[in-house]
Amino acid sequence: KVGPGTVIYPNTTISGTTAIGRDCRIGPNSVILDSRIGDGAQVLASVLEGAVLEDNVAVGPFSHLRPGAHLESGVHIGNFVEVKASRLGAGAKAGHFSYIGDARVGARVNIGAGAVTCNFDGRKKSKTVIGDDAFIGSDTMLVAPVRVGRGASTAAGSVVTRDVPEGALVAGAPARQAPRVVTG
């Protein structure tokens, strides 16, 4: 099913039990399989398999949403981002080169370039939970199982192996809590 006002650009394949809402822009060069896309969404040169996109979600270019990816309204997934078995809260953003697997990401979270949820230890998969309004710095490795509290931040290059308290800043490898610097 494709809603009114939706434009499907060339080289796009839509198959399975896919439903696309109204006023969307799909493609060019996208593959959509067994997915549900809400109104006003944009999917540019990306692959969606068993994914759910709520209203006004933007994906791509060159991203891959695997089965169980659920993006709430206003989520932005940029270039070369992979999402698997994860739910991203309203307004969350992952702009560049990231892997989000087996995670629950809160509303308005910013995930920096190169961030990875390290969800597999060689035997079992574990979950990452990121609270609302958190900031995940570039090249952060979140080694699951791990929780990042509401409003917490990770510095660029951090390797997070322990839970991060609400509002805290962690840095380093392994990440340790750092003092917040107040400016202005």
C-alpha positions as CSV (number, residue, x, y, z in Angstrom):
1,K,0.0,0.0,0.0
2,V,1.2,3.5,-0.9
3,G,-0.5,6.6,0.4
4,P,-1.5,9.6,-1.6
5,G,1.1,12.2,-2.4
6,T,4.0,9.8,-2.0
7,V,6.7,9.8,-4.6
8,I,8.6,6.6,-5.4
9,Y,11.9,7.4,-7.3
10,P,13.6,5.2,-9.9
11,N,15.5,2.1,-9.0
12,T,13.4,1.5,-5.8
13,T,12.0,-2.0,-5.0
14,I,9.0,-2.3,-2.7
15,S,8.0,-5.9,-1.7
16,G,6.4,-8.1,0.9
17,T,3.8,-6.7,3.3
18,T,5.0,-3.1,3.0
19,A,2.8,-0.1,3.7
20,I,3.9,3.5,3.0
21,G,2.0,6.5,4.3
22,R,1.1,9.7,2.6
23,D,3.5,12.5,1.3
24,C,6.6,10.3,1.6
25,R,9.7,10.4,-0.6
26,I,11.1,6.9,-1.2
27,G,14.3,6.4,-3.2
28,P,16.0,6.6,-5.6
29,N,17.8,3.4,-5.1
30,S,16.0,2.1,-2.1
31,V,14.9,-1.5,-1.2
32,I,11.9,-1.7,1.1
33,L,10.8,-5.2,2.3
34,D,8.0,-6.1,4.8
35,S,8.2,-2.6,6.4
36,R,5.8,0.0,7.6
37,I,6.5,3.7,6.8
38,G,4.5,6.6,8.3
39,D,3.4,9.8,6.8
40,G,6.0,12.4,5.6
41,A,8.9,10.0,5.8
42,Q,12.0,10.1,3.5
43,V,14.1,7.1,2.6
44,L,17.0,7.9,0.3
45,A,19.2,5.1,-1.2
46,S,18.7,2.8,1.8
47,V,17.6,-0.7,2.7
48,L,14.7,-1.4,5.0
49,E,13.8,-5.0,6.1
50,G,11.1,-5.6,8.6
51,A,11.4,-2.0,9.9
52,V,8.8,0.4,11.3
53,L,9.2,4.2,10.6
54,E,6.7,6.5,12.3
55,D,5.8,9.9,10.8
56,N,8.4,12.4,9.6
57,V,11.4,10.0,9.8
58,A,14.4,10.6,7.5
59,V,16.7,7.7,6.5
60,G,19.8,7.7,4.4
61,P,21.6,7.8,2.2
62,F,23.2,4.3,2.4
63,S,21.7,3.1,5.7
64,H,20.4,-0.3,6.5
65,L,17.4,-0.9,8.9
66,R,17.2,-4.6,9.7
67,P,14.3,-6.6,11.3
68,G,13.0,-5.1,14.5
69,A,14.2,-1.5,13.8
70,H,11.5,0.9,15.1
71,L,12.0,4.6,14.6
72,E,9.6,6.9,16.4
73,S,8.4,10.2,14.9
74,G,11.0,12.7,13.8
75,V,14.0,10.3,14.0
76,H,16.9,11.1,11.7
77,I,19.2,8.2,10.5
78,G,22.0,9.6,8.3
79,N,24.5,8.0,6.0
80,F,26.0,4.6,6.6
81,V,24.0,3.8,9.8
82,E,22.8,0.3,10.6
83,V,19.9,-0.3,13.0
84,K,18.9,-3.8,14.1
85,A,16.3,-4.9,16.7
86,S,16.3,-1.4,18.3
87,R,13.8,1.3,19.1
88,L,14.8,4.9,18.7
89,G,12.7,7.5,20.6
90,A,11.1,10.6,19.0
91,G,13.6,13.0,17.6
92,A,16.7,10.8,18.2
93,K,19.5,11.3,15.7
94,A,22.3,9.1,14.4
95,G,23.9,11.1,11.6
96,H,26.9,9.1,10.4
97,F,28.6,5.7,10.4
98,S,27.1,4.0,13.4
99,Y,25.7,0.6,14.5
100,I,22.7,0.4,16.8
101,G,21.8,-3.2,17.6
102,D,19.6,-4.6,20.4
103,A,19.2,-1.1,21.9
104,R,16.5,1.1,23.4
105,V,17.4,4.7,22.6
106,G,15.4,7.5,24.3
107,A,13.8,10.6,22.8
108,R,16.1,13.4,21.5
109,V,19.3,11.4,21.9
110,N,22.2,12.4,19.7
111,I,24.5,9.5,18.6
112,G,27.8,10.8,17.2
113,A,29.7,9.5,14.2
114,G,31.2,6.1,14.6
115,A,29.3,5.1,17.8
116,V,28.7,1.4,18.2
117,T,26.5,-0.6,20.5
118,C,28.7,-3.6,21.1
119,N,25.9,-6.1,21.6
120,F,27.5,-9.5,21.0
121,D,30.2,-11.1,23.2
122,G,30.7,-14.2,21.1
123,R,28.1,-16.2,22.9
124,K,25.1,-14.0,23.6
125,K,23.5,-10.7,22.6
126,S,22.9,-8.1,25.3
127,K,21.0,-4.8,25.3
128,T,22.0,-1.2,25.5
129,V,19.6,1.3,27.0
130,I,20.1,5.1,26.5
131,G,17.9,7.5,28.4
132,D,16.2,10.6,26.9
133,D,18.3,13.6,26.0
134,A,21.6,11.7,26.3
135,F,24.6,12.6,24.1
136,I,26.7,9.8,22.8
137,G,30.1,11.2,21.5
138,S,31.8,10.2,18.3
139,D,33.5,6.8,18.3
140,T,31.9,5.8,21.6
141,M,31.7,2.0,22.2
142,L,28.8,1.0,24.4
143,V,29.6,-2.5,25.6
144,A,26.4,-4.2,26.4
145,P,24.7,-4.8,28.7
146,V,24.9,-1.2,29.7
147,R,22.7,1.8,30.5
148,V,23.3,5.4,29.8
149,G,21.1,7.6,32.1
150,R,18.8,10.5,31.0
151,G,20.8,13.6,30.0
152,A,24.2,11.8,30.4
153,S,27.0,12.3,27.9
154,T,30.0,10.2,26.7
155,A,33.1,11.9,25.4
156,A,34.5,11.1,22.0
157,G,36.3,7.8,22.0
158,S,34.9,6.5,25.2
159,V,34.6,2.8,25.9
160,V,31.6,2.4,28.2
161,T,31.6,-0.8,30.1
162,R,29.6,0.3,33.2
163,D,26.3,2.1,33.6
164,V,26.4,5.8,33.3
165,P,24.3,7.8,35.9
166,E,21.7,10.3,34.9
167,G,23.3,13.6,33.9
168,A,26.9,12.3,34.2
169,L,29.7,12.8,31.8
170,V,32.1,9.8,31.2
171,A,35.3,9.7,29.2
172,G,38.2,7.4,28.5
173,A,38.8,3.7,27.9
174,P,37.4,2.3,30.0
175,A,35.1,5.3,30.6
176,R,35.2,6.9,34.0
177,Q,33.0,9.7,35.3
178,A,34.4,13.2,34.6
179,P,33.5,16.5,36.1
180,R,31.0,18.7,34.2
181,V,32.5,22.0,33.1
182,V,30.1,24.9,33.4
183,T,30.7,27.7,30.9
184,G,29.1,31.1,30.3
